[in-house]
Amino acid sequence: MFERLRQRLEMVTAEAHCDVPCGIYDPATASLAAKTVWTLTKKIVDLPVPSATAKPEEARAFENTVTRMIKVKEEHAQICKQELLILWTDYFKPNHLEMFSDLHTTFWNAAKLCSYVKQNVDLAKAEELQQVCAKVTEMFKKAEAAKAAAAATPVAAKR
């Protein structure tokens, strides 16, 4: 029924950062997700592997724990990627390329890095993801500062 109503009213489904374009962007979510990826990667690396003579319940406990850690690590790598892509495609505009000549390369590599840390247990790459999120945060802060400065400039001075 809804489909017929949608067609009759010529409604189009739109996808966005949120249901109503809010204009609210913040790289903190990506940074927190990257930190979670690093933390879970570290926990996985440090998790003691049961010996070959371990009791079956110890082996199952290990498998359960590592599986849950991997699940959370992968979820947060995906959250990080999603948040970075929102910033890249929705927040940053062509004028930001003048400020950041490496904007596209930074985000492209960050998205690829999210996929890598999702698929692998690599502490160095997880650290690299935190660093790239810090770089994105700095780019965001500079863009916001430039926007605030432009808004504060009197109209006569803009001509």
PyMOL commands that set and color helices and strands:
alter all, ss='L'
color gray80, all
select helices_A, chain A and resi 2-8+28-46+56-91+96-99+103-119+123-152+155-158
alter helices_A, ss='H'
color red, helices_A
deselect
rebuild
show_as cartoon
